[in-house]
Amino acid sequence: ADAASSTLGKPIDQLFWCAGSWGHLYPLSGHTLAFGSLAENTSHLAARAIAAQHRRGLARRTMGNSALCRPVIEPMLPKSQYKMSMFFPVPETESAHVIGESTMKWGEWRTI
């Protein structure tokens, strides 16, 4: 469900353990299975790093009504708050992708 929703640009925040079509976010180690492309693996690791920052209280939620005046501690990753953009070797200049969005839509052809 999260993979399809993320590919449409609307990740499901309640499924905080999922990273859409990239796999799962836990464990928050720096290890990922190398079955995907370079674009998928690096985006997956970046999402895990952001999730680890939220889990430790280092990143805050800055969207929504409760965060209008100041950032709010959010231990679970609010996936809809983040968009990623690839800048090397072929940059995403026209748009960005959400956490879990299928790399077939934005990134498989961007690697050398």
C-alpha positions in Angstrom: 0.0 0.0 0.0 2.8 2.4 0.9 4.7 1.6 -2.3 1.7 2.5 -4.5 0.8 5.5 -2.5 4.4 6.8 -2.5 4.7 6.3 -6.2 1.7 8.5 -6.6 3.4 11.2 -4.5 1.4 10.6 -1.2 3.4 8.5 1.3 1.4 7.1 4.2 2.8 8.6 7.4 1.1 6.1 9.7 3.2 3.3 8.1 6.4 4.7 9.7 8.3 1.5 9.3 7.9 1.4 5.5 10.0 3.1 2.9 7.5 2.6 0.0 9.0 0.7 -2.9 12.5 0.9 -1.4 11.8 -1.6 1.4 11.6 -1.1 5.2 13.2 1.6 7.4 14.2 -0.6 10.3 16.8 -1.5 11.5 18.2 2.0 11.4 21.7 0.7 10.7 23.7 1.8 7.7 23.2 -1.5 5.9 20.9 -2.1 3.0 20.6 -5.1 0.8 22.3 -4.4 -2.5 19.6 -5.8 -4.8 18.4 -2.3 -6.0 20.0 0.3 -8.2 22.4 2.9 -6.9 19.7 5.5 -6.9 17.4 3.3 -4.9 20.0 2.2 -2.4 21.3 5.8 -1.7 17.8 7.2 -1.3 16.9 4.3 1.0 20.0 5.0 3.2 19.1 8.7 3.2 15.6 7.9 4.4 17.0 5.7 7.1 19.4 8.5 8.2 16.5 11.0 8.5 14.4 8.4 10.4 17.3 7.9 12.8 17.5 11.6 13.4 13.8 11.7 14.2 14.1 8.7 16.5 16.9 10.4 18.5 15.0 13.8 18.6 17.5 15.6 16.4 15.0 16.2 13.6 11.7 17.8 14.2 8.3 17.9 12.4 7.9 21.4 10.9 4.5 20.8 9.1 0.9 20.7 10.2 -1.2 22.8 12.6 0.7 21.8 15.8 4.0 23.0 14.3 2.9 26.4 13.1 4.8 28.4 15.8 7.7 26.1 16.5 9.0 22.7 15.4 7.6 19.6 17.3 9.5 16.5 18.4 8.3 13.6 16.2 10.0 10.3 17.0 8.4 8.6 14.0 9.4 9.7 10.5 6.8 12.0 8.9 7.4 10.9 5.3 5.1 13.5 3.8 7.4 16.2 5.2 10.3 15.3 3.0 11.2 15.3 -0.7 14.5 14.2 -2.1 16.3 15.4 -5.2 19.2 13.7 -6.9 21.9 16.0 -8.1 24.7 13.7 -9.4 25.4 12.4 -12.0 22.2 13.6 -13.7 20.3 16.1 -11.5 16.5 16.2 -10.9 16.0 19.8 -12.0 12.3 19.8 -12.7 11.0 18.0 -9.7 11.8 16.0 -6.6 10.7 12.6 -5.3 9.1 11.6 -2.1 10.4 8.9 0.3 9.5 5.5 -1.2 8.7 6.6 -4.7 9.6 4.0 -7.3 12.9 4.6 -9.0 11.4 3.5 -12.3 9.6 6.8 -12.2 12.5 9.1 -11.4 15.9 7.5 -11.2 16.8 4.3 -12.9 18.2 6.1 -15.9 20.1 8.7 -13.9 23.1 6.5 -13.1 26.2 6.2 -15.3 
